[in-house]
Amino acid sequence: MNVLVGLVGSDESLKTLQQTIERTREVGDDLTIAVVEKPESKRSQEEMVERTEELLTETGIDAEIVTLEGDPGSALVDHAEQGEFDQLVIGGGTLSPMGKIQLGPITEFVLLNAPTTVKLVR
Amino acid sequence: MAGTRPYPDDPAGPFPSPPTTVEDREGRSIEIRATNDFEETLEDVVEMYVAFDPTDRAQGIPPTGESRIRNWLETIADESVNVVAYHEDDVVAHAMLVPDTDDPSAVEDRSDVEWELAIFVLQEYQRAGIGTKLLEHLLGHAGDIGIEQVWLTVERWNNPAIALYERVGFEATGTESFEQEMAIRL
C-alpha cells in the first residue's frame, strides 16, 4: 500500500510517525512523510524533519520526506490528491485534562476533504 | 495555564451552593452534595458509570467496563472538584472540574488555573431537571472555593447540552472543529 503520513510538530505526531514506521516495517508499505507548517507546534518544521530523519535511520526504513508550506490541512489533502496514495495517516486527537478526545481543525479538514482513506492514530 | 482561553468579561451567577435537596420533575427527591473527599463517594460514582448507557458517551468518556472506569476516575480524583446527585442510596448524576495543568499538586491558588468541566446524568434521570441543578451547584461550589475560570468542550451537534450550558452562562469561544469550546467566568 502507498501510505502518506502527515505530521505537525507535536508529541502526537511523533507517536503517529513511530506507529506508522512500525506498520511499514511489518507489511512493507511504501511510505511518504509530509511535514507541514504549524507555527504554534512544540517543534518547528525543521526540527520535525530532523527527528524524522533520525527515526528513519534508526529503524532502517526508506521513505521520502517532503515539507509542505501553507495551511496544514489543505496542503496535506492537496498532496494526497496529487500522488497515488491509498491512505493518509494523521494523529488522532489529543486528550483534555478530563480525558476527552479532542480533534483539532486540521484533523477535521482532512477527514472531510481527503480523497483517500484516512487513518487516525491513537 | 491561566489565560490561554478567552473568557467572558463579566462573572456569571450567582449560583447556589451545595448541599441541597430538590424534587425532580418526576417527583423524586434528589440530594446534591459536594464531595470534599472524593474517595468516600468513589464507589458510588463507579457504580453509576458502570450502569451508564455507552450510547451517551461523549468524546471517549466515560470509558466502559469497571476497571477502565475506576482507572479514569482515580487518575482525575486527587485534584478534581466533584458534586454528585443522590437518589436514595445511588449516585444518579456526577459533575466535576479538573484543573488544566501538568502538575496539579503545585496549584497554590485555584484561581490561577483553568478548570475543565464535565457532567453526566444517568439515563433514567435525564430530562428531569437534575442536570441543570447539578451544574448550578457545581458552579456555586467552585466559586466558594476560589475557582474563577471554567471551560468545557461539547460535540457541536449536541444542541440540548449546548443550550443547557448557555442557560447557566457559558459562552461559545471557538467553533473551528468538531467540538464546541465554551467558557464561563465565576
Interface residues (C-beta under 8 A of the other chain):
Chain A: S96 P97 M98 G99 K100 I101 Q102 L103 G104 P105 T107 E108
Chain B: A58 Q59 G60 I61 P63 W72 T75 I76 M96 V98 P99 D100 T101 E116 A118 T153 E176 S177 F178 E179
